[in-house]
């Protein structure tokens, strides 16, 4: 039964509304809200409402009617309807954001619901140097940069380094001024400030060297780092030289010992035979006899 009814509605040019659809546009642009109809049938009347207020009505082959007074005149001379029942808003404003519904007299039901969001035009963010914070900073070589945007809402303000987010803040309510600080030792052309909403963005690149010294010039802190690195490299060279000297000395001593070992000359032994006929001295020949006296 449900399939049969749906088929009849489709043949009649009527589509049953699905979930709420979303549309987004930037202030000043035109936006078209689809009625989900292929055509308006004979004697069929299409009505558009904004926040439950009737704003437009159209019948087939008849002139459209607009009810600007019911919506406090906000849509005066900015609405158009075509023969499919689709509504176009010209020169959109942020006050046009809200829920729009379209219904058909044939079914006496809502056939489409659209949530429209009109975003304000995004200003280009401004990058400046916070001189008061710079003067009170503990490090004279560092600098504080400020990215600012005025009169914005529902946006994100971010600092980027290359393609990576460095820091960011979310601004939900309308703010007269929003600031995002960035504390750096030095800057290069890879930094940028981006203001964006879900459909648009504005970017300001940091390319003014007057705001902060560039990394190429090198602040005193960087010079100290270079001196420390040079000292460390010198120490490594001294250690390497001592090591090489010790190795060479050990090698030289080893070489001398090997040389001395090679210079030793071994002589052949010479044996002399003893004369066995040579008479040995007799002990008796050397004996001296003493006389013994008795008392």
Secondary structure, DSSP 8 states (H G I E B T S, - for coil): -HHHHHHHHHHTT-----S-EEEEEETTS-EEE--S-SS--TT-EEEEEETTEEEEEEETTS--EE-TGGGTTTTTT-EEE-TT--EEESS--GGG-EEEEEEETTTTEEEEEEEEEEE------EEEE-HHHHHH-S-TT-EEEEEEEEEE-SEEEEEEETTEEEEEEEE-S-EEEEEEEEEES-B-TTEEEEEE-SS-EEEEE---TTSS-BTTT--HHHHHHHHHHHHHHHHHHHHHHHHHHHHHHHHHHHHHHHHHHHH------------TTS----TGGG---------
